[in-house]
Amino acid sequence: MRIMHCPGIWQKRPILNFREGKTGQSHIFLIPKTNDYHISALVLRGFCEMEFKDIVMQRYATKQFDGRMIDEQALFLLLDIIRYSPSAFNLQPWKIKVISASRIKASLRPHANDQPQITTCSHLLVFCANTELEPLIDKVLWGMEQSGMPKEMVGQYAGMIKGYIGSMTPEQRMGFAREQIYIALGNAVNGAKSLGFDSCPMGGFDPVAFAEVLFLPEEYVPVVLCAIGYAADQPPAKWRLPREDVFF
Ligand SMILES: Cc1cc2nc3c(=O)[nH]c(=O)nc-3n(C[C@H](O)[C@H](O)[C@H](O)COP(=O)(O)O)c2cc1C
């Protein structure tokens, strides 16, 4: 594998020792000026052999995991799949707590209706709304400039987005963040399947108790969970509304 150019902090991380894609040409690319990077499709191809439709059809809400841990490389890929989720204005109003420690999972389980997924999963992702939207606006505008958008256009965009977000009540901000988070959740569950493991999206938990146990800063509000790991149960038969009930 070749790392095309990587900022120091990431070069030190063993996580970059990706298994090579089938073609043997795995690259991690640094995105110019942003200090960000993305993983080439070739790396992903080494992990993901499934067609998207099979991923969607075979994914199911796993009720019991077998306790095995997802390796760091696969986790890293999933977190990137989540990170690249779309969001309105590209604001990305989420902050996702990644929990692997058994002790913390055990403390959380009573606050999630004692659901076994919490303690049997490999990692529990706590999707929180980031309600501090103004700093995110500044970051997005900076990102746009870095991506080469003309300053004038960035200025126009800034006026529009600041006006829109600035007029929101705190409740509307939470609603806005929630909407975006569920898109990231969709990527998380399908992304997990694509990488060879299982997941359970979970809304059955007490967000206040979670915030307390996790010592979350006030601005991060838990919205939904995603337990990930290797299933120890069998997928139940899928049932969905018929097409005519869904589309019109
Ligand atoms: C937002 C959301 C919250 C959910 N909360 C829970 C939960 O707390 N516990 C659980 O076992 N499943 C939960 N589920 C899973 C659903 O019950 C499941 O997706 C649905 O029954 C369809 O089954 P399938 O995902 O296996 O196809 C949740 C799903 C979503 C999208």
The ligand as an SDF file (V2000), in Angstrom:
LIG
                    3D

 31 33  0  0  0  0  0  0  0  0999 V2000
  -34.3800    4.8740   14.3050 C   0  0  0  0  0  0  0  0  0  0  0  0
  -34.4560    3.4090   14.6190 C   0  0  0  0  0  0  0  0  0  0  0  0
  -34.5240    3.0030   15.9280 C   0  0  0  0  0  0  0  0  0  0  0  0
  -34.5430    1.6450   16.2380 C   0  0  0  0  0  0  0  0  0  0  0  0
  -34.4950    1.2460   17.5380 N   0  0  0  0  0  0  0  0  0  0  0  0
  -34.3290   -0.0680   17.8300 C   0  0  0  0  0  0  0  0  0  0  0  0
  -34.0920   -0.4870   19.1640 C   0  0  0  0  0  0  0  0  0  0  0  0
  -34.0050    0.3040   20.0980 O   0  0  0  0  0  0  0  0  0  0  0  0
  -33.9050   -1.8230   19.3760 N   0  0  0  0  0  0  0  0  0  0  0  0
  -33.9530   -2.7400   18.3650 C   0  0  0  0  0  0  0  0  0  0  0  0
  -33.7700   -3.9210   18.6320 O   0  0  0  0  0  0  0  0  0  0  0  0
  -34.1740   -2.3440   17.0860 N   0  0  0  0  0  0  0  0  0  0  0  0
  -34.3490   -1.0500   16.7940 C   0  0  0  0  0  0  0  0  0  0  0  0
  -34.5250   -0.6550   15.4940 N   0  0  0  0  0  0  0  0  0  0  0  0
  -34.5670   -1.6650   14.4360 C   0  0  0  0  0  0  0  0  0  0  0  0
  -35.9280   -1.8030   13.7790 C   0  0  0  0  0  0  0  0  0  0  0  0
  -36.8200   -2.4350   14.6610 O   0  0  0  0  0  0  0  0  0  0  0  0
  -35.7270   -2.5780   12.4830 C   0  0  0  0  0  0  0  0  0  0  0  0
  -34.8990   -1.8360   11.6300 O   0  0  0  0  0  0  0  0  0  0  0  0
  -37.0500   -2.8670   11.7600 C   0  0  0  0  0  0  0  0  0  0  0  0
  -37.8540   -3.7160   12.5280 O   0  0  0  0  0  0  0  0  0  0  0  0
  -36.8200   -3.5080   10.3950 C   0  0  0  0  0  0  0  0  0  0  0  0
  -36.0820   -4.6910   10.5450 O   0  0  0  0  0  0  0  0  0  0  0  0
  -34.6610   -4.8970    9.8240 P   0  0  0  0  0  0  0  0  0  0  0  0
  -33.8250   -3.7020   10.1460 O   0  0  0  0  0  0  0  0  0  0  0  0
  -34.1160   -6.1340   10.4510 O   0  0  0  0  0  0  0  0  0  0  0  0
  -34.9140   -5.0320    8.3710 O   0  0  0  0  0  0  0  0  0  0  0  0
  -34.5440    0.6840   15.1950 C   0  0  0  0  0  0  0  0  0  0  0  0
  -34.4960    1.1270   13.8660 C   0  0  0  0  0  0  0  0  0  0  0  0
  -34.4290    2.4570   13.5840 C   0  0  0  0  0  0  0  0  0  0  0  0
  -34.3110    2.8930   12.1370 C   0  0  0  0  0  0  0  0  0  0  0  0
  1  2  1  0
  2  3  1  0
  2 30  2  0
  3  4  2  0
  4  5  1  0
  4 28  1  0
  5  6  2  0
  6  7  1  0
  6 13  1  0
  7  8  2  0
  7  9  1  0
  9 10  1  0
 10 11  2  0
 10 12  1  0
 12 13  2  0
 13 14  1  0
 14 15  1  0
 14 28  1  0
 15 16  1  0
 16 17  1  0
 16 18  1  0
 18 19  1  0
 18 20  1  0
 20 21  1  0
 20 22  1  0
 22 23  1  0
 23 24  1  0
 24 25  2  0
 24 26  1  0
 24 27  1  0
 28 29  2  0
 29 30  1  0
 30 31  1  0
M  END
$$$$
